[in-house]
Amino acid sequence: MDFAQLIPFVLVCCLSCRFADAYDPVDPKGNIVITWDFVSIQDVYGVMVSIHNNQLYRHIEQPGWRLSWRWHGDEVIWGATGAEATEQGDCHRIRGLVRPHCCEKRPVMVDLPPNTPYTNQVANCCRGGVLSSVMQNNRTATAAFQIVVGSYRHATYHDGTKGPALPTNFGIGVPGYSCSNATKVNATRSSVGKHRHVQALLTWQVTCSYSQFREAASPSCCVSLSSFYNSTIVSCPRCSCSCPLSPTSQQCVRESDQSGVTELLPAGDGEPFFRCTEHMCPVRVHWHVKINYREYWRVKVTITNYNLIKNYSDWNLVVQHPNLQSLTKLFSFNYQPLIQYGTLNDTGMFWGIQYYNEMLLQDGNVQTEIILKKDRGFTFSGGWAFPRRLYFDGHECVMPPPDQYPSLPNAVPETRVSSAQRLLIAASCLLSLSIFIRV
């Protein structure tokens, strides 16, 4: 490959790396699965709809999921338990004294609040659309509701059987997620006693996957660093999430203007409104290398919420660091390793303790200290003591450039070479090599 062909090849590789991030190596099998189990199939049929969050560390927070689809024919929803349609729609073509629950061609179903009367509940319903990550709480990672549907058209499946026609264009109503088409799968089988099992009459399944690039063009958190062996505090990179006073930046208020600003803050789940900073991120994670012992070392982690109107409930922090497999002591947080490849275990998830700090309050912070045993090859040089990646609530945080990490006092400053200089050096080397080959 000559130099002229090499440049386009490098550019294509760089671009492909950006979009390859839709695949999550930290949670390669993570997705949300929607299951339709038919409990009756007649002129009017009943369906139990379940939403299972199989993601290790991503959860669905307020305002919650909004499940939607498009009917194949003239179906209507006669009744719903455990959820409700946001619109009833135009039901003028339906004759009779009883009106359907929803006549929309594309219904949108939302979860009911926790204080819903028991007569309108089903198991796993009524949490306001919130789904925990499967690692934090497997029990609340599932939601369910039941609908009664009538006036449908039959369809013939690939196996030759007939039944209700599959809906299309599913969506879960949460930014960053896209859903597959519904497919017929093996009927769900469940136990109802010690020896007896029952089976659904028919089961459909939909899979929804997440991509950070589909959700937002800019990050929502950043990382700052410090250590006991260097007085330098490495701040979040400037403009990590947006630039201060930029026309496209989020609303913010300067620290000097915070007194009496409460009446100016928007209410509800509107646009973010937070303190103005150089990094302009709603959340900052600070990693401080605190103490060095003979066989152990200690880290303090602080998560700060700059948002003035939003609390982060059931927050979580995912950290990637090669020494996590030797975590010995943890204070005031929960911890669970995420993935293991043989003896390698360098990624783990931290989250708050129930009724203590599981909610990151607006304009507040939570913090912990970690004690780790020094593995073979441990060193403070070269920025080894700092994390490789951090994710807050499923979003990857912006790290400072590695050449700015706090260095040991006796470390020799590295010569910084810009990207343009690196490209020029590479081009010169290739040119010299081609001249040498010709000679």
C-alpha positions, 0 to 999 in steps of 0.5 A: 500500500503506497502513501496515497492509499494509506491516508484514506485507509487511516481516515476510514479506520478513525471514522469506523472507530467512532461508530463502533462505540454503538457496541458496548464492550462493557455490556455486550449482551445488554438490551431491553426485551419486550415480550407479548404473551397471549393468555387468550385468542378469540374475537377479543384477545388478552395479552400480558406485555412484559418489559425486561431490562437486561442491561447490566448498568443502564437503567430507565429513570423518570419520566420513564418508558413510553411503549408504542407500536403501529397496529397492522389492521383495525385493532383497538384496545378495549381495556388496560391494567397496569398501564394506560394509553396516553390518548383514547383517539377517535372511536366513532366507528365503534358501535355500542355503549362501551367505548374502547380504552384506545382507538389510536392506530399507534397507541402509546402506553405508559406505566401507572404511578406507585399509588395506583389502586390494587384493582388496576395493578398487575405484578411488576407494574406501577413504578412510574416507568422506572426500570432498574439495571439488572445489576442494581436490582433484578426485581425492579428491572422488569415492568408489565401490564395487560391489555385486551384487544379486539377486531384484528386481522389474522396473519399466516406465520412462516411456520404455516400457523395463523393468528393475530397480525404482528404490529410494527414500528415499536418504540420504547420512548427513551432517547438512544434506543431503537427497537426491532420488529416483533417476531414470533418465538417459542411460547413462554413457559412458567411454573405455577407450583412445585410440579406444574408448568403453564404455557402462553398460547402465543408469544411475540418478542421485540428487542431494543438496543442502546447507542449513545450516538443516537441519544446525544451528540455531546457527553453529559459528564466529565472526569477530573484528577488529583493525587497526593504526590502532586499538587496539580489538580487536573480539571475536566477538559474545557468544553467537555459537554459544551462551551460556556455562553455558547448559543448551543449550550445548556442554560446555566447560572453563575455561582455569584448569581445563585442567591435568589435564582430559585424562582427563575428555575424551570419546573418539572422534567424540562431542559437541564439548568445547572451551574456555569463551569468551564466544562459545562457538564451536569455531572463531574466525577473526581478521582483522587489518589489519596494515600500510599501504603506498603501493600495497599493504596487508597482512592477517594471518588466524588460525584458532583451534580451541578444540575439545579433542578434534577436529582439522579435517583438510583445512579451508578458509576462504572469504572475501568481500572486494571487494579479493581480485581484487587479491591479490598475495602469500600466505604458508603457505596455498593460494588459489583464486578461487571465482566470477567475474561478468565482471570481478568476483571478490570471493570466494576459498578458502584452505586448508592446504598438504599435510604442513604445515598442512592439519590444524587441530589441537585447541586450536591455530591456523593463520595466514597473511598476505596482501598486496593491491594497492589498487584504485581506491576503496580506503579504510580508512574505514567498515570497508571493509578487513574481510571481508563474509562468512567461511565455515569448512568450509562454515559461515558465521561470525558477524560483529561488528556493522558499527558496532563495526568498528575506526574510523580515529582521526579518524573521527566516531563514528556515532550508533547507532540501535536497530532499534526506533528505526528502526521508530518513525522509519519509522512516523512518516515514513509517518504524516506522509506520509499526513497530508500526502497527505490535507491 
